[in-house]
Amino acid sequence: MASRMAGDAMLELSELSKHFDGIRAVDGLSLEVERGEVFGLIGPNGSGKSTTVNLVCGVFPATSGRVLLEGKDLGGLPPHRRLNAGISRTFQNIRLFGELTVWQNLWIARRDAPGEEAGFMRNWFGSSARIREAIEETLVFAGLAGRANDLARNLAFGEQRRLELARAVSARPQLILLDEPAAGMNREEVEDLKQRILALKGSGITVLLVEHVMELVMGVTDRVAVLNFGKLIALGAPGEIQGNMAVREAYLGSPDAEAA
Amino acid sequence: MSEYAISVASNMGMIAFVALSAYVILVVGEISFGQQAYFGIGAYMSGAATAMWGWPFGLALAVGSLSAAAAAFAIGALTIRLRGLYFAISTLCFAEMLRLWLNSVHVRVEVDGEMVGPDGAEGFGDIRWIFENDVTPLEFMFIIYGLLGAVLAFLLLVERSRLGAALRMVGQDPLLARSQGIDASACKLLAVMFAGLIAGLGGGLYAHFATYIEPNVFNVMLGVHGLAYGLIGGLGTALGPIIGVVLDIGFLEGIRAIQGYRMIVFGGLVAILLIVMPRGILDETRVYRIKRWMRRT
């Protein structure tokens, strides 16, 4: 890793910390997510996974440390600018604009391809065939064709999850953060999600997957990082992580207090 | 139309500006108890423009509404970080500050041998543009409704646009809106400023309709009514506040039997509606159903 040039990583966290009134939610975390990989982030409840996602998205500022996207420091960039910088996300609890239609949910998140950006008036007041086509395509990708004019809150649970994913994709991100996308899903839905994540990877998008459902993590990730008490305790291929003692202790508790 | 009917209709038209103004802020998720202040700024500024400076009426209305928008922008920039109750209180404070300050503003100039201008608590009279130009009450009513129609049409157009969707998103979940690339603070500031513009336009009309204004006209009850009209009529479309105005002034004022009890009936209506229909008659869901029904037929 040390031999690689700086800026080669899609996302780099450098000595990142977030303290809430003395609680070290994230504590000196350093890791790199490589371009085009699916990177898993696991750990017990309260280990700092969601805080890490929120730091990357700029929901709150870091206590110390840096977040770099393609080598550029995102420090101080407000959340709405980070989407334009190339980071989109889904939420742990489904978060859609329930009183707005599926179409409107996607319309807002959609970004033009680089070099094809519409002007201010076009962007906020206009609507073109190109935009409509792009949104229709996204609807098909998400298996929501024909639901464009439904209110988001009237969709079934699985459809809402897919709409969230579709929304994150329509922002044309370089990096997608998926915060526990499989929560509450049954086996078939997890399998479906697995295929969709692999499709994202296939289209060149880097994925940071925060997840508890091991079946999904082991099935799609290239590398997995394990957090405990805001610190990185293991990093490696999914197979290595599964056999790692420290990880078992973090999840199940240490059989011997000294060992912790 | 009888003179009384014209007067009621004109009043409805002018208060509809306050209602639309309060509504625009409700859309982005905040409550303002201070829109009467911008109505007042519009009234004083455009009144001064015709009566003191002899400007044409159209220019006076423009100056009134732009001054109100500028004031709204300045106060909005100061209060944009406040949420919920704190934002509401700040709007009320600024509006009351302005009203009390107007009580001590004496700017009198001599026009045709008479002293004209704001005279503190004595008010600002002799805004005689309609007399000097022989504008009949009926004609003035058409001016009011023409401008109201234009504002309403503009709002309905914006609601169909991507900007309209963004503003509603900010109202529903600002954090989520931010994660979708929407600058929530800029959206709120835009809404606050445009709300000021609308109220200022209504105020300019009011000054020339009434020909006499005083600080106490722009007290908190004006703003509260404006707010209530949106909450009654519904927050799903700009037509909602208009329905609220028609229900209160048009309907309640029209029933002679309850006159004098109107405010009691009105208060009861607001209370019941807030329980049964928290976001008004034409809320987002009903507007959605109506649109769906219209698409099918």
HADDOCK unambig.tbl for C-alpha pairs under 7 A between the chains (distance, minus, plus):
assign (segid A and resid 79 and name CA) (segid B and resid 178 and name CA) 5.76 0.50 0.50
assign (segid A and resid 79 and name CA) (segid B and resid 179 and name CA) 5.75 0.50 0.50
assign (segid A and resid 80 and name CA) (segid B and resid 178 and name CA) 4.59 0.50 0.50
assign (segid A and resid 80 and name CA) (segid B and resid 179 and name CA) 5.48 0.50 0.50
assign (segid A and resid 80 and name CA) (segid B and resid 180 and name CA) 6.43 0.50 0.50
assign (segid A and resid 80 and name CA) (segid B and resid 181 and name CA) 3.86 0.50 0.50
assign (segid A and resid 80 and name CA) (segid B and resid 182 and name CA) 5.45 0.50 0.50
assign (segid A and resid 80 and name CA) (segid B and resid 183 and name CA) 5.76 0.50 0.50
assign (segid A and resid 81 and name CA) (segid B and resid 181 and name CA) 6.11 0.50 0.50
assign (segid A and resid 83 and name CA) (segid B and resid 179 and name CA) 6.71 0.50 0.50
assign (segid A and resid 83 and name CA) (segid B and resid 180 and name CA) 6.61 0.50 0.50
assign (segid A and resid 83 and name CA) (segid B and resid 181 and name CA) 5.37 0.50 0.50
assign (segid A and resid 84 and name CA) (segid B and resid 181 and name CA) 6.68 0.50 0.50
assign (segid A and resid 97 and name CA) (segid B and resid 169 and name CA) 6.44 0.50 0.50
assign (segid A and resid 97 and name CA) (segid B and resid 172 and name CA) 6.91 0.50 0.50
assign (segid A and resid 99 and name CA) (segid B and resid 284 and name CA) 6.38 0.50 0.50
assign (segid A and resid 99 and name CA) (segid B and resid 285 and name CA) 6.92 0.50 0.50
assign (segid A and resid 104 and name CA) (segid B and resid 165 and name CA) 6.50 0.50 0.50
assign (segid A and resid 108 and name CA) (segid B and resid 162 and name CA) 6.69 0.50 0.50
assign (segid A and resid 108 and name CA) (segid B and resid 166 and name CA) 6.71 0.50 0.50
assign (segid A and resid 108 and name CA) (segid B and resid 180 and name CA) 6.92 0.50 0.50
assign (segid A and resid 109 and name CA) (segid B and resid 180 and name CA) 5.21 0.50 0.50
assign (segid A and resid 109 and name CA) (segid B and resid 181 and name CA) 6.88 0.50 0.50
assign (segid A and resid 124 and name CA) (segid B and resid 161 and name CA) 6.63 0.50 0.50
assign (segid A and resid 124 and name CA) (segid B and resid 162 and name CA) 5.09 0.50 0.50
assign (segid A and resid 124 and name CA) (segid B and resid 163 and name CA) 4.97 0.50 0.50
assign (segid A and resid 125 and name CA) (segid B and resid 161 and name CA) 5.06 0.50 0.50
assign (segid A and resid 125 and name CA) (segid B and resid 162 and name CA) 5.89 0.50 0.50
assign (segid A and resid 125 and name CA) (segid B and resid 163 and name CA) 6.40 0.50 0.50
assign (segid A and resid 126 and name CA) (segid B and resid 161 and name CA) 6.94 0.50 0.50
